[in-house]
């Protein structure tokens, strides 16, 4: 009875863990039951009468206009240029399944897709988003003539194109009831080509919610598998006699890493500089490696029924496939995928043979192995069919492997638990036989001391983690305040009628603030890397005077609203050509922090100035206020991390003291310096200096 109850609880736990995956994969089926989404016909998708445009994601499926071996831009349709006759093709699908003049298209080439979407008049002016899952292997997407997405570099040949293929999202505001989607695609590096995965359209909130659910689901799967794998490998290192945990752990690591390469391509998000070719090789190698490790794991569990010839053949084939992936381009090794289905069927037959023999002989745990294989096999076949014919489910292998590996983990835990129980029983019997009470007490004492030391170490680690968490929260609360206050100011101005609702200039500034927030949030998590010089800056040649003027325009309303006199000095037209190599977003962050500090240290009605000075070799930006100032003794500590002036402490001003230390690191990364002049009660002048681009340097850059 106890065994039945244990198995029942195991299956309840597995079903509960996998509920998230079932929800993700069943979302599209549920939407289809509610109401079938409209599809395009002859290059036109009419959604004027579709009632779920604001609460559901719409796949842009159906017949698109297709121009083979042509890279056409939207302007050519507006100019009524002479264009080739389109062919109506099914999207999503690889263009290798299309036929022109009764001949299948090759996987290498380039083309242009076009679709016109007819919106209801109520949707004009409402923000919309488009989400591209995967286009092989580089693309550019225009919406009503505006370039909104770009992945890789599109070109008419191998040399001029750069492959990239991962999910992206873009938002835009339609100003008319017809949307024209134009996509240029080039593919020269792999088996599939064209728009072979769906493109989704809808409200930004709906698409973002769907994307966040997918990301959370994939992070959960990958994280669990990676933790499982690391744990069992460490378990093997503690007791290397039993190799089952090693092969099981390696299988978990391989499938977990592969999960990060599929779907939302989370590994690309973590490492954006990862080459496309390397990512594809890693995707295939983790799949083949997972099969090898799982085969070794099954063999280790059922050594009595091992067929060495079959095992050697399976491992040899997968090693050969791995070498093919490592030493050949993606254009070659991706061609093997359709044939690999037959190889995997042979592998599963061998797995089923071992498990079936073990079940027939009543080997303990064999039924769990058989259940695992019966779960994994349909998932692998479904995924292989999807990537071969788009029939089936994409990336379902990770879910299947996750369920199967959970069962195997439970089985291994059960085996270790039994071994541990047996070891304890034998130890107790031996202790009773030898009546070595003193030895037993000594051993128990040592175990308690070891446990106490481990607890102390764990407590120390938790304390360090808590301190890091507090520092991070302090950074977030400090750094997000300025842009959020600005956004609230513009929104309040619209609500109060100070600025007309929907004012394009104000909306643009708000939008830029949100982009700035997004960038800032990501950088806060890498604040420690700023000090180590490991942050990548988006440096570009920037004209100083227009840049400073633009920053002044952005923050003018924030300060005017609180009765500050906000002025800009040094805006000289004759210096318009002065330029520097810098990251505009980062330098704007510096100016924003300085303005924020000036505002906090100056009473309403005071004066704040931005002064730009341009010399022969460098430019300097001053932020001058008429506030309370700072004593001379405090100035040397001003740029220290977490330092807050005594005036701020007395006044109760909130802040973690991080703003100026971050400014210092950003300016130092631009080979510049930042300093402060201040007198108590007479205001402050905080200024930073960055080298200019010399004439010779500019010529080299342009050349």
C-alpha positions, -999 to +999 in steps of 0.1 A: +000+000+000+029+023+008+044+017-027+011+026-044+008+058-024+044+068-032+039+063-070+007+082-069+024+112-053+053+110-078+029+113-108+009+141-091+042+160-087+052+154-124+018+165-137+020+197-115+055+206-128+045+201-164+013+222-162+032+253-174+044+235-205+009+221-213-004+257-209+022+271-233+017+245-260-021+245-256-026+282-260-028+282-298-053+253-297-075+271-272-075+303-293-084+282-324-114+268-305-126+302-295-127+317-330-106+309-361-083+337-369-085+352-404-058+343-430-044+363-459-056+357-495-037+370-525-014+391-503-042+409-484-053+401-448-087+417-439-091+419-401-117+447-401-143+425-386-122+403-364-134+409-328-103+397-309-078+421-323-071+437-289-071+405-267-054+379-289-023+375-309-030+373-347-006+351-368+000+367-402-006+334-419-019+328-454-009+339-489+018+365-492+031+381-524+065+365-531+093+380-554+120+354-559+156+367-564+145+403-559+153+426-530+125+452-533+121+482-509+087+497-500+095+530-518+095+511-551+058+503-547+050+540-539+070+552-569+051+527-591+084+512-603+083+483-628+083+452-606+082+415-614+050+397-611+044+382-576+037+346-568+013+339-540+029+316-514+019+301-481+034+317-450+048+303-427+067+277-448+103+273-461+106+285-496+122+252-505+086+239-506+076+265-531+075+258-569+082+283-597+077+270-632+071+235-617+105+235-601+113+235-564+132+265-552+168+259-538+176+267-502+201+293-513+189+326-526+170+358-517+135+371-520+110+397-509+077+391-492+048+415-491+015+415-472-012+442-468-032+441-436-066+460-435-073+474-400-105+486-385-107+524-384-108+522-346-073+508-345-057+537-364-033+556-341-033+527-315+001+512-308+007+478-324+035+453-323+049+426-346+068+396-332+090+376-356+098+341-343+123+329-369+133+338-405+160+319-422+185+333-422+187+372-424+159+397-429+147+433-429+111+442-421+094+474-431+059+485-419+044+512-440+078+521-453+095+523-419+122+498-411+112+483-377+132+451-375+165+438-388+182+405-381+216+399-397+225+415-430+205+408-461+224+404-493+222+388-528+251+365-522+270+347-495+297+373-491+274+403-486+249+386-462+254+379-425+232+352-409+212+357-377+180+340-367+164+347-333+131+360-321+126+398-322+097+422-314+090+458-326+063+483-319+049+510-341+019+533-344-003+529-376-015+562-390-038+547-416-062+517-419-038+497-442-005+483-431+020+472-456+045+445-444+076+441-466+103+416-457+135+411-475+151+377-468+184+361-478+196+326-470+228+309-480+239+290-450+214+263-440+188+238-451+156+259-445+150+293-460+124+321-458+096+328-433+093+293-419+079+303-385+049+324-379+049+362-376+025+375-349+007+408-348-013+425-321-014+449-291+021+453-274+007+442-240-008+410-254+023+400-274+046+409-245+025+389-221+027+359-244+065+364-249+071+367-211+051+335-205+073+317-230+105+331-216+095+322-180+086+287-192+119+282-210+140+296-182+122+273-158+129+242-180+165+251-188+173+262-152+159+230-137+177+208-162+211+226-156+207+224-118+198+187-121+228+181-143+252+199-121+239+182-090+243+147-103+277+154-117+288+166-083+272+135-069+293+114-092+325+132-082+317+123-046+313+086-055+328+078-089+322+041-087+286+045-100+287+062-134+249+065-137+247+100-121+275+112-145+257+102-177+224+114-163+239+148-153+255+152-187+222+144-204+205+171-183+232+197-191+230+190-229+192+193-230+192+223-207+217+241-229+198+232-260+166+246-245+184+280-242+192+279-279+156+272-291+123+292-288+132+326-275+169+320-280+177+330-245+214+321-249+216+347-277+201+373-253+227+365-226+256+365-252+245+388-281+279+385-297+276+348-301+281+339-339+251+324-356+272+295-370+285+287-335+250+287-320+236+264-347+266+240-342+259+241-304+222+233-310+231+202-330+260+191-308+238+192-276+211+171-293+236+144-305+254+146-271+222+142-252+214+110-272+249+096-265+248+104-228+213+090-224+223+058-242+253+054-219+230+060-189+205+033-200+233+009-207+248+015-172+214+007-156+209-025-175+244-039-180+231-075-181+211-069-213+237-048-230+243-054-268+278-041-273+276-041-311+244-020-312+257+003-285+290+009-303+272+015-336+248+041-320+275+060-302+298+058-333+271+073-356+264+101-332+301+109-327+305+110-365+275+133-368+291+155-341+324+156-360+304+165-391+288+194-373+321+206-359+341+206-391+316+215-418+294+246-424+258+247-414+248+246-451+261+210-451+254+195-417+218+208-415+210+187-446+213+156-424+183+165-402+156+148-424+176+116-424+183+117-387+147+107-380+154+072-391+186+070-370+167+081-340+140+055-346+167+028-345+181+043-313+147+042-296+143+006-306+175-002-288+163+018-257+130+000-258+148-033-261+169-027-230+140-015-210+117-042-222+142-069-213+146-054-178+108-052-173+104-088-184+131-099-159+115-078-131+145-055-127+138-028-101+132+006-117+128-008-152+092+003-155+102+039-147+128+037-175+103+023-199+078+052-190+106+077-196+114+064-231+077+063-240+075+100-231+107+111-248+103+092-281+070+109-293+084+143-284+116+138-304+098+125-334+073+154-332+102+180-331+121+163-359+089+164-381+084+200-372+118+211-383+115+189-414+079+197-426+066+222-400+041+194-389+041+188-351+053+210-322+084+231-321+107+228-291+085+202-274+116+179-269+127+201-239+093+194-222+095+157-229+130+154-218+122+174-187+094+150-177+115+120-185+145+133-166+124+142-136+113+105-135+149+094-138+159+118-111+133+104-088+145+069-097+181+078-090+171+094-057+152+063-048+182+041-056+205+063-035+180+064-007+178+026-006+216+023-007+219+048+021+193+030+041+211-003+036+244+013+046+229+027+077+214-007+087+247-024+082+265+002+102+241-001+131+244-039+130+282-037+130+281-012+159+259-035+179+281-066+171+314-048+181+298-028+209+321+001+200+300+028+215+330+052+218+337+050+181+301+056+173+300+087+195+332+100+180+319+095+145+286+112+152+305+141+169+327+146+138+296+146+116+279+172+138+310+194+137+312+191+099+275+199+096+280+229+119+309+241+097+288+237+066+260+257+083+284+285+092+297+286+057+261+286+043+252+314+067+282+334+055+272+329+019+236+339+026+248+371+043+270+380+013+240+373-010+217+395+011+243+423+011+245+421-027+207+421-030+205+452-009+231+470-030+212+460-062+179+473-049+196+505-038+210+509-074+176+503-089+157+527-067+183+554-073+188+550-110+151+546-121+139+576-103+150+603-128+135+589-160+103+577-142+098+612-128+102+627-163+077+603-178+052+611-150+058+648-157+049+646-193+018+624-186+006+648-159+011+677-183-011+660-208-037+653-182-036+689-169-038+702-205-004+719-203+006+698-233-019+687-258-028+650-255-010+629-280+015+657-288+040+640-311+071+657-297+061+648-261+051+613-270+085+608-288+103+620-257+083+597-235+090+568-258+127+577-257+125+577-219+111+542-219+139+531-242+163+547-218+147+529-188+150+496-206+187+501-212+192+514-177+176+483-161+198+460-180+229+480-170+220+481-133+224+443-131+260+448-145+270+477-123+299+457-109+311+452-145+313+490-150+341+492-124+358+462-140+356+477-175+335+448-189+305+468-201+302+472-239+296+508-250+277+517-281+303+544-292+296+565-322+308+598-335+285+625-320+282+662-326+286+678-292+265+710-295+234+693-310+237+665-284+239+689-254+210+710-269+189+678-273+196+668-237+186+703-225+153+701-244+145+667-229+149+678-193+137+715-196+101+707-188+110+686-157+128+716-141+104+744-154+075+726-138+091+730-103+099+767-109+136+762-115+154+786-139+170+762-163+194+776-189+219+764-214+251+782-221+279+777-246+255+768-274+276+783-302+267+777-338+303+780-350+311+749-329+285+727-345+311+705-361+329+695-329+325+658-323+336+631-300+335+593-300+310+584-272+280+564-262+251+590-263+228+570-240+256+566-214+266+603-215+230+613-213+228+591-182+257+611-167+240+645-174+207+632-161+223+621-128+240+655-124+208+674-131+190+651-106+216+659-079+214+697-088+176+696-084+178+678-051+203+703-037+185+735-050+153+749-037+125+757-062+131+791-077+168+785-079+189+784-110+204+754-128+226+758-159+241+735-184+274+749-198+292+733-227+328+744-234+346+731-264+384+735-266+409+723-292+413+687-278+384+682-255+349+693-245+336+700-210+300+699-198+292+718-165+260+714-145+259+745-122+233+751-095+227+778-069+218+752-042+232+745-007+267+735-019+291+712-001+320+717+023+355+713+010+362+683+033+334+664+016+344+669-020+372+642-021+346+616-011+318+627-034+325+601-061+329+572-037+303+545-040+274+549-015+287+582-002+260+608+007+268+643+017+260+655+052+236+681+038+216+653+021+215+633+053+203+662+073+176+671+048+163+636+046+168+633+009+166+598-003+193+582-024+219+554-023+248+576-032+254+558-064+247+584-090+281+602-091+301+569-087+283+556-118+290+589-136+327+586-127+329+551-142+311+560-174+333+591-179+364+571-171+354+546-197+354+574-223+389+584-212+376+615-194+375+630-160+348+643-137+353+669-109+334+692-087+338+728-074+315+738-045+312+761-016+289+756+013+258+778+008+268+791-026+260+762-050+280+736-069+296+731-103+300+695-113+317+690-147+332+663-168+357+664-197+359+640-226+385+642-255+373+654-289+378+636-322+408+651-340+407+659-377+431+631-386+411+606-365+379+616-383+394+612-417+406+577-407+371+568-394+354+580-426+380+562-447 
